[in-house]
């Protein structure tokens, strides 16, 4: 859908801010996404951005509604894994598992399929099925020595599941493999390894320096749009009862 030039520029500026702030200040990113949504609720990219901003602030029902709207507009299955993860966040791991078995998964690219596997394993753990979670993560992608952007997270999830099952030696091995692949520090595998090895980090400055001071930083989010599609109300009815939940395997 095309927008008038001035409106398109306003929307684009807000979407840029969403992308820029999503990791460092998700609440502020969410605020910008609501502005963009108020300006252009019928643009798929706006609905997707609003979904990710809501997801980052653990507003899972809202995120799921936005992802569904974007999918209706584009027909793409790209958001399928994160939609399933929203179901986990809403305390419905069974729905996430059902989505993992749907035909849409076969249409995902390799990264999307790995992401779906991570979500499915997380859903298994939510249901207390730790051994099933371990089996879910065992795959050719896990066994491969090739390193891809998703490799550290896959290995980390496997290590964490092994540790939850009491298989500490294997967990240590896989945390090490995750660390080896994690060039960008996307996981805390090094901290988990140190914890397993009983390593404690000590403040080199000590605690007896009376003059020492530790700086701190603190980080407003404007109004919400009432401009959403009427058809989205039907999607939201299932979800508005639920609110918070943990996410990610």
Buried (B, 14 or more C-beta within 10 A) or exposed (E): EEBEEEEBEBBBEBBEBBBEBBEEBBEBBBBBBBBBBBBBBEBBBBBBBBBBBBBBBBBBBBBBBBBBBBBBBBEEBBBBBBBBBBBBBBBBBEBBBEBBEEEBBEEBEEBBBBBBBBBBBBBBBBBEBBEBBBEBBEBEBBEEEEEEEBBBBBBBBBBBBBBBBEBEEBBBBBBBBBBEBBEEEBBBBBEBBBEBEEEEEEEEEEEEEEEEEEEEEEEEBEEBBEEBBEEBEEBBEBBEEBBEBEBEB
